[in-house]
Amino acid sequence: MTKKILIVDDEPNIVISLEFLMKKEGFDVAVASDGEEALAKVASFEPDLVLLDVMMPKKSGFEVCEALR
C-alpha cells in the first residue's frame, strides 16, 4: 500500500521541490497552499503524514495542527 503525504506550504518553490522528491520515492502526494485548504484535503485525501508550514494565509500551521488533534 502506497503511503500518502500532504504537503502544506504557500511557497511554490518549496512545494515543487518536496513534491518531486516525495513522488520520486514512491509516495502518493497531495498539496495545499493554505490552512483552510489543508483541512479540507486531510478530510478527503486522508494522508499518513502532513508536512505543515507554520506561517500561511487563512490559518497558520499551528491552527491546522490544533484542529487536526
C-alpha positions in Angstrom: 0.0 0.0 0.0 1.4 3.4 -1.0 1.8 5.9 1.8 0.1 9.3 1.3 1.7 12.6 2.1 0.1 16.0 2.2 2.4 19.0 1.7 1.0 22.2 3.1 3.0 25.4 2.2 2.3 28.7 0.5 5.8 28.9 -1.1 5.6 27.4 -4.6 9.4 26.6 -4.9 9.3 24.6 -1.6 6.2 22.7 -2.7 7.6 21.8 -6.1 10.8 20.5 -4.6 9.2 18.5 -1.9 6.5 17.1 -4.2 9.2 16.0 -6.7 11.3 14.3 -4.1 8.4 12.5 -2.4 6.9 11.3 -5.7 10.4 10.1 -6.7 10.4 7.9 -3.6 7.1 6.4 -4.5 4.7 8.3 -2.2 1.2 9.5 -3.2 1.4 13.3 -2.8 -1.3 16.0 -2.4 -0.7 19.7 -2.0 -2.5 22.5 -0.2 -1.4 26.2 -0.2 -3.2 27.5 2.9 -4.5 26.3 6.2 -8.2 26.0 5.2 -7.3 24.0 2.1 -5.1 21.7 4.2 -8.0 20.8 6.5 -10.2 20.0 3.5 -7.5 17.9 1.9 -6.9 16.0 5.1 -10.6 15.0 5.2 -10.7 13.9 1.5 -7.2 12.6 0.9 -6.6 11.0 4.4 -2.8 11.3 4.4 -0.4 9.2 6.5 1.8 12.2 7.0 1.3 16.0 6.8 4.3 18.3 6.2 3.0 21.6 7.5 4.4 25.1 7.2 3.8 27.3 10.2 3.3 30.7 8.6 0.5 30.5 6.0 -2.6 32.5 4.9 -6.1 31.9 6.3 -5.0 29.5 9.0 -1.5 29.1 10.4 0.2 25.8 10.7 -0.4 25.9 14.5 -4.1 26.4 13.9 -4.2 23.5 11.5 -2.3 21.3 13.8 -4.6 22.1 16.7 -7.7 21.4 14.5 -6.2 18.0 13.5 -5.6 16.9 17.0 
